[in-house]
Amino acid sequence: MGPKVLNFGKVEVGTTADQSFTAQNTGAGTLTGSATTTAPFSLVEGSSFSLGEGQSQEVVVRFSPSSKAFSLGTVSVDSDGGSASVSLIGKGK
């Protein structure tokens, strides 16, 4: 999997910013799973996947701040090959 942290920096309240990471099957067989997160973060793309050997899929995360505060979150990725997480950080401005 890609980065361990996605830092969205400062994002204007009422707007959104997207960042992404890649889920990849580095083993044999088919890797199936899903990704989840909570507000003010959401998944735009890649919330579920079924990847053949060597295939990858982009997971797009959106930050939608509703206040001028720091927000911390996590994308949890659970699959039949194990679990992983990516930390999320952003600040409304």
Sequence and secondary structure as in RCSB ss.txt:
>XXXX:A:sequence
MGPKVLNFGKVEVGTTADQSFTAQNTGAGTLTGSATTTAPFSLVEGSSFSLGEGQSQEVVVRFSPSSKAFSLGTV
SVDSDGGSASVSLIGKGK
>XXXX:A:secstr
   SEEEEEEE TT  EEEEEEEE  SSS EEEEEE  TTEEEEE SEEEE TT EEEEEEEE  SSSSEEEEEE
EEEETTEEEEEEEEEEE 
